[in-house]
Amino acid sequence: MANRWGIPKNVEELVKQRDLHCVYCGIIFTNPALSFKSRATWEHIVNDIRINGPENIALCCGSCNASKGSKQLDTWLLSKYCLAKGISINSVSIVVKEHLKKSHH
């Protein structure tokens, strides 16, 4: 059984345990009723809905998700949003760093 984004239940559980704060900006998630910007949202690190393993699925805040949209990770990390928030290759979580390592080979 998968969720509405096609993410398998076992992957969803694993990611929920792993990503306790935004994989990009690092803020701790808040109650969705309080704030859209700081609530947990599902993220495909590489924008391909067919890649639904824990290496590509992450939780990020609504604010980062809205900013990244369909941009490539490398491109987005150079955006004004990331520069303003201090989000960089060095500050993102391990799961994101793994993708960056692969894409720079």
C-alpha positions in Angstrom: 0.0 0.0 0.0 1.3 3.4 -1.0 0.4 6.9 0.1 -1.2 9.4 -2.4 2.2 10.3 -3.8 2.9 6.6 -4.6 5.4 6.3 -1.7 5.3 2.7 -0.3 4.3 2.5 3.3 7.6 0.9 4.5 9.5 3.8 2.8 7.2 6.3 4.4 7.8 4.9 7.9 11.5 4.8 7.4 11.7 8.4 6.2 9.4 9.6 9.0 11.8 8.1 11.5 14.9 9.4 9.7 13.8 13.0 8.8 12.8 14.7 12.0 13.5 18.1 10.6 13.7 19.6 7.1 16.4 17.8 5.0 17.3 21.2 3.4 17.0 24.0 6.0 17.0 21.9 9.1 14.1 23.5 10.9 12.1 21.2 13.2 8.6 20.5 11.8 5.6 22.1 13.5 2.0 21.1 13.6 0.5 21.5 10.1 -2.4 23.5 11.6 -0.1 26.1 12.9 2.0 26.8 9.8 2.2 25.6 6.2 5.8 26.8 5.9 7.2 24.7 8.7 5.1 21.6 8.3 6.6 18.3 7.0 6.0 17.7 3.3 7.0 14.8 1.1 9.9 15.5 -1.2 11.4 13.7 -4.2 15.1 14.8 -4.0 15.5 14.0 -7.7 12.2 15.1 -9.3 11.2 11.7 -10.6 8.0 10.2 -9.1 9.1 6.8 -10.3 12.1 6.8 -7.8 10.3 6.1 -4.5 13.0 4.5 -2.4 14.3 6.0 0.9 17.3 7.3 -1.0 15.1 9.7 -3.0 12.2 10.3 -0.6 12.6 12.8 2.2 10.7 15.2 4.4 11.2 18.9 3.9 9.4 22.0 5.2 6.6 23.5 3.1 8.7 26.6 2.5 11.7 24.7 1.0 9.3 22.4 -1.0 7.5 25.4 -2.5 10.8 27.1 -3.3 12.4 24.0 -4.9 9.4 23.0 -6.9 10.5 21.2 -10.0 14.0 22.7 -10.0 17.1 20.4 -10.2 18.8 20.1 -6.8 22.1 21.6 -7.9 20.3 24.6 -9.5 18.0 25.2 -6.5 21.0 25.2 -4.1 22.3 28.2 -5.9 19.0 30.1 -5.7 18.4 33.3 -3.7 16.2 31.4 -1.4 19.0 29.0 -0.4 21.6 31.7 -0.2 19.3 33.8 2.1 18.6 30.8 4.3 22.2 29.6 4.4 21.2 26.3 2.7 24.2 24.8 0.9 25.8 21.5 -0.1 27.5 21.5 3.3 24.4 22.2 5.4 21.9 19.8 3.9 21.2 16.4 5.5 23.1 13.2 4.7 20.4 11.8 2.3 20.7 15.0 0.2 24.5 14.9 0.3 24.4 11.3 -1.0 22.6 12.6 -4.1 25.0 15.5 -4.6 27.9 13.1 -4.4 26.4 10.9 -7.1 25.5 13.8 -9.4 29.1 15.3 -9.2 30.8 12.1 -10.4 
